[in-house]
Amino acid sequence: MLFGIGSSWVDLSYAAAIRHLRQFEHRHPEALADPNTVGLRVELRDEKLEVVISVREAGAIELHRGPARTVISRPAQFLAGPPSLSSNGEAAMFAGSWLKSENTRSPGTAGWNFRDAGGARYCLTNWHVVCGGRNDVALGLPVRGLLSNGKFERVASLADFSPVHVKEHRNTWDLAILKYDDRTEVGRFKRVQKSAAPVYPTAFATTAELGSVSYKVGAGSQFTRGRLSAVGHHRVTNLNREGDEFWFFDQLFFKPLKHKFMTRPGDSGSVLVDERSNLINGLNFARVDLDSDTQEVWTIANPLHRLGWKSEGGSSQLPAIVWSMPTNR
């Protein structure tokens, strides 16, 4: 594998390759949405790092944006088709796509798209993804999504959020709801690195069973799976720039399956969906290294199965949900 900055190329160790790859993904998420780039995946096989970049046409096995550049020294694998396009030629804002606001340094994930009984369309994501770890944010804040032209453009505005409190408070939710602009085309899950995207969930679970397996579709690591292995509390200090201490209780802890992670930077806001029932049970918002020996990074999720939001039935486009914003204590 080769990583390069400008015209200077070097062979890198596994650790250095991982570091450079993460920096590239964090600083240049728009490169992953290039019209000719379907997706990027990282696999660890026998302690050897393998990076696969899928492109629409053979030969262009490169990803470059600004000063960063990644080149793969073997043919690309074609894992999926190009993103679905709307009638006017612009990509829809799919669940699992990148989004951010002026308050955030790096983008997160549009977790799940739905509508209300009146037909207004919404997106469920994290408070820290849109509000940047602040509670003094006005509703109506513009939110941008990454479209097929490689640019972040306005697609929605902040409809509501659950304020998150520091230190001694017992938080449950890192949750925000966005309302899509009328002009924004809205879609279900984006294409993922599978033969087909999973069936779009239309309702919330009412329980979360220990030992059950869930999947997520995120902007950072696309389709990954994990096993619900614990329920508990955790201290989080990276939700805002000040490094404030937030305690979250009754959270879901997912142990990664197959890979050493279930979520990566950029996956914040992804919903977790029970594989057996295809019902939503969690909202990814943080990660934690619980086992230094295995180097596995566990995912922490808000317990969406406790929301109590009711489905009013599906539609050919998006499920209809009766929703109200929960509060943190």
N, C-alpha and C positions, 0 to 999 in steps of 0.2 A: 504494500500500500504506500502511496505517496501523498503527502500533504505539502502544500506550498503557499508561500506568500510572495506575490509577484512572480519573478522568474527564478527564485531561489528554492530548490527542491532538496528535501532531505528524507532519509528513511527514519521512521520514528518507532520508538518502543510502544508497547500496548498502552501504557499509562499516558504517554505523551499524545498518542493518537486519540485516545478518549478525550483528553483535555481540549485538544484543538477542535475536535468534532463538536463538543458541547459549546465551545465559544462560537463556532461558526453558526450552529443552529440558533443560539441565543441572540446573536447580533444580526443575523441575516435571515429571519424567518420568511421574508418575502421570496427568497430564492427557492424555497420549497414549494411555492405556489406559481412558479414560472409556468406559462401555458404549455411548454414542452416537457415539463417535469411532473410526473405522476406522483412520485413519492420517494421517500428515503427510509431505509431500515438499517439497523445495526444489529448484528448477531455475534455471539461469542461461540465459536466452535473449536473445541480442543485448545482453549487458551489462545486462539488466534482471532484477531478482530477482522470481521468481514463487513464491508460497507457496500450496499447495493443501491444504485441510483437507477430508477426506471425513467425512460424517456419515450416520447411518442415515436420517434424515428431512430433507427440504428445509427451508430457512428458518433452522435453527440453525447459522449459519456462524460460530460463535464457539468459542473455547477459553479457559476461564478457570479458574485455580486460585490461590487466595491473591491476592497483589497483582499478579500478572502476567496480562496479557490480550492476546490476539492476535485481530484482526478482519480478515477478508478482504473486499474491496470488490466482489466479484463472486460469482456462484453457485458452490457447491461442486461438484466433480466426483466422481462415484461410481465409485471405482476397485475396490472389493471389497465383499463382504458383511461383516456383523458377525462377531466372533470366534465360532468353534464353541464350543458349550456342552456340558458333560457332563450326565449324566442327572439329577443333583441341582441343576442350574442354575448351578453355579459353573464358571468357565473352567478348562480344563486348563492345566497348566504346559507350554507349548509350547516347543520349541527356537526360539530367537530372541526369547524374552521377557526382560523385565527381571528381574534378581536382585541381591541385595546381602546383606551381613552386618553385624554390629555393628562390625566392624573397618574398614569402608570408608566414605568420605565420599559417594561417588556410585555409582549402580548400574552394572552391566555386563550382559553377555548370557549367557543359558543357551545354550551353543553347540550341543550335540548330545545328544539323549537316546538311551540304549541300555539293554540289560539283560544280565545274566549268565546262565549256564546254569541257575541255580536260580530265575530269574525276578525277582531283585531289580533295581530300576530305578535308573539312574545318569544323571548329567549331566556333560559335559565342558566346562570353562570355564578361565579364567585364575587362577593363584595370586594375582595382585595384586587381582583382582576380589573374592575371598572373604577372603583373608588380609591384605589391605591392605598388601602389601609387607613382611610380617613372617614370620619362620620360627618364632617362639615361640608358635605357635597350636596349641591342642589339637584333636585329631580329635574329631568330634562337634559342632563349632561349628554352631549353628543358622544356617540360611540362609533368607532370605525372598524370595518371588517376588511380582511384581505381578499380581494377579488382576482379574477383571472388575468387582469392586466398587470399584476405584480405590485399594485398600489393599495395602501390602506385608504378606503373611502368611507364616508359616513353611511351607515346602514340603519342605525337605531338610536334611541335615547334611553337614558336611565328612567325606568318607571317606578321602581321602589327597591329598597334594600333593608336588611336587618342590621342596625348598628351593632358593632362588635366592641366589647368593653375590655379594658386592660386589667391585668393583675388579678385582684381578688374575685372578679366576676366569673360566673359559670356560663360560658358561651356554649351554644349548640350549633349555631348557623353562621357560615361564611357565605352568604347568599345574596344575590342581586337578581332582579328581573328587568330585562330590557324590552322596550316596545319598538318593533321594527317600523321604519318609515314606510309610508304608503307605497313609495316607488320601489322599495327593495323587494326583489324576488327572493322567496324563502323556500328552502328545500329540506329534505330529511337528511340522513347521514351522508356525508361526503364519501366518495370512493375510498376504500381502504385496501390494504395489501392482503387481500384474500380474493378468492374467485368471485365473490360478491359481497356487498355490504350486508351486515346482519339485518334481520327484520326490525323495522323501526318500532320501538316500544310506544304504546299508546296510553299507559296507565302506570300508577305507582303501586309498589308492593305494600302490604300492610304489616309484614314481618320480615326480619332478616335472620336467616338460619345459619348458625355457626357451621362451618364446613362446606357451605354452598359456594359455587364458583360463579363469578361475575366477569363481565367484559366491559371495556370502555373504548370509545372512539374519541381520540384526542388530537389536538393540533400538533403536539410535540412528538408523540410516539405512535399515533394512529391506533391500530387495533391490538390490544393486549388483554391478558386475563389474569385473575388473581383469586385466591381462596379467602373467604371471610374467616379469620382465625382468632379474632379477639374483639371485645367491646370494652372501651375504657376511656380514660382522659389523657390529655397530652398538652404540654406547654409548647407554644409556637412563638418564635421571635422574628420571623422573616416576612411578615405580612405588610410592613410599612418601612419606610426609609429610616425611621428613628430606631428601629429594632425593639419596639415596645413588646412587652410580655403579655401574651394572650393565652388564657386557659380554656380549653374546649373539653366538654364532658359528654359521655354517652356516644363517643365516636366509633366508627367501624374501622377496623384494622385489617387490611388485605395483604396476605403474603403472595408475592409474585409467582406465577407459574411459567415454566419454560425459560424465561429470561430472568435476570437478576433484578428486574424492576417491573412494575406494572404501569407506573406513570413517570414522566420526565418533565423537566422545566418546559413550560408552555402548555401542559395538560391541565393546569388549574381551571376548574369550571366544568370538567368532563363529568357526565353522569355515569354511574356504575349500574349495570343491568344484569339481573340474575339470568344465567344462561337457561335454566330449566323452565322458568315461568315467563321470561322476557318482560319482566316488570322492573321498573326503576327502583333501586333500593338505596343508592348513595350518591353523594356529590363530592368528587375529589377536590381537596384544597391544600393538602400538605403531604410530605413524605418524611420517613424516619428510618435511620439505619439501626435496626433492632438486634442485628447479629453481625458483629465485626468479623467473625470467623468465616461466614459464608458470603459476606459482602452484599447480602440481599438488602434492597431498599423497599420497605413496606409502604403502602399507600394508606393515608388516613382520609376518611370520607365522612361528611355530615350524614346523619341518618334520615334520608329522605322518606323512608317508609313510615316515619312518624309525622309527616306533614299533614296528612289527612286530606290532601287535595283529591277531589273527585273528578272522574272522567265523565263527560257527557256524550261519550261515543266518539268514534273515529270519523274521519272523512277521507276523501280521496287525496287530500293534501296534508293536513295536520290534525292531530287529535285536539278535541275541545276539552278544556280543563276549567273547573271552578276553583279559583285560587285566591288566597289571601296571604299576606306577608307574616311569618312567624316572628316572634321577638326573642331576644336573648335576655337572660336575667342579669 
